[in-house]
Amino acid sequence: MTVIALVVINNFLFGLACLWIARKIWLFRRKVAVIAERILSVEQTVHRVLYPAPNAIAKAQRSTSRLRERYVQLGIQYERVQQIVSILSLVQLFMRYGRVLRPVGRSPNTASKR
């Protein structure tokens, strides 16, 4: 009878240990499921945010390229305007000094008749 009692107690303890391990495995699976749902949610959010990124990047590159071309054109126009302003400044300077260098008492019309 003692052998049977030992076997029953052994089986009972073994059953409790298996039940404890099964509960731990069940809790672990629940945690893994929650983590998997969170990872899936993050992946969907990242996909939703980054999916249009290639098109947006291509559009931005085209815009940047056009902006660079426009910048070059404006640089050329700026250089032309600088040249024109320089020429006008020289003309103005020559006109100003031309008046100073004319002889006093003579009018421009009489100086050209001689």
Secondary structure, DSSP 8 states (H G I E B T S, - for coil): -HHHHHHHHHHHHHHHHHHHHHHHHHHHHHHHHHHHHHHHHHHHHHHHHHTTHHHHHHHHHHHHHHHHHHHHHHHHHHHHHHHHHHHHHHHHHHHHHHHHHS-TT--HHHHHH-
